Amino acid sequence: VERYGFRFKRSKHGLAYAGQRMEVTGLVVGEGSAGLGHAKRSNIRELVRRCEIEARGAPASEQFAVLKRRTASLVGQYARLHPGQGQALKLRLGALESVTSTVSR
């Protein structure tokens, strides 16, 4: 690296000791697997809950449609990394399709 005139940016380096959590590009990595951190998983579950509440109030609003699209994207990421829990969230979002389709008719 130095041969070509580059330098390492020390502020981007970190050490993880045995027993410490390792995080790379926003994913928690461990022995042969990667996943979302607890806080991120909790936020995604909260977004699904908020979608359910909004669907009861104003399911035809543009704000709800934006929230639902954003949530569906995050749930897809959740499902790729945590298949069992992610599928349950996908089912909850899928149930909102019937609510929003009956209101829009």
N, C-alpha and C positions, 0 to 999 in steps of 0.2 A: 504494500500500500504506500509506504513512504517512498519507495523507488519511483513512483509515478506522481509524487507530490501531493498525495491525499493524506488526510489525518482522520483519525477516529474521533467522533464527538462523544466525549466522556459523559456528558449529561444523559446520553441515550443508553448507557451501559448500566447494568445492575447485576448484582450477585444474588443467587438464591441458594440458601443453605439447606441441608437436609431437613425435611419437615416443613419447609416454607412453601407457600403457594407460588407457582410460576405462572406468569401471564405473558402471552405473546400475541400481539395485534388484537387485544381485546378478548382473547379466549384464554381460559384457564387450561393449562396443559398438565397432563399427568402421565402415568405409566401407559403409554400407547393410546391415549385418547385425549380428546379436547372437548371442552364444553363451555357454556356460558356461566359467568359468575352468578352468585346468588342474587345480588342486587339487580342485575339485568333480567334474570328470569322473573323476579318479583315484579319488576316494572312492566314486563310483557303481560303477565297475568292481570295486573291492574288495568292495562289498556283494554284487554278483553272484557273485563268487568265494566269498564266505563262504556264500552260499545253496547253492552247489554242494557245498561241504564239509559243511554241515549236512544236506543231503538224503541224503548217504551215511550219516550217523550216526543221526539221529533225525528222519526226515521226517514223522512223525505228531504231533510235539509242537506245542503251542500256540505256543511261543516261535518255532519255525521258521515257522509260518503268519504270525505278526505280522511277522517279518523279511522274508518273501517279499512280503507286501502292501506294505510300506514300500518295498522295493526296486523292485517293479513300478511304483509311482507315480513314483519318481525316474527309472527307465529311460524311462518315458513322456515325462517332461520332456526327458530327454537326446535321445530320438528326434525330438522336435519341433524341437530346435535343431541337432542334428547327425544328420540322417537315416541316413546310411550306417552309422556306428558304432552308432547307437541300435538299428537293426534287428538287427545282430549280437547285441547284448545281449538283445534281446527273444527271439531264437531260443534263446539259452542258457537264459533263464528258462523258455521254453516247453518245453524238453527236460526240465525238472524236473517238469513236470506228469505225464509218464509214470512217473517214478520214484515220486512221491508217490501216484499213483492205484493202482499195483500193490501198494504197501505197505499202503494203507488197506483193501484188499479182504480 
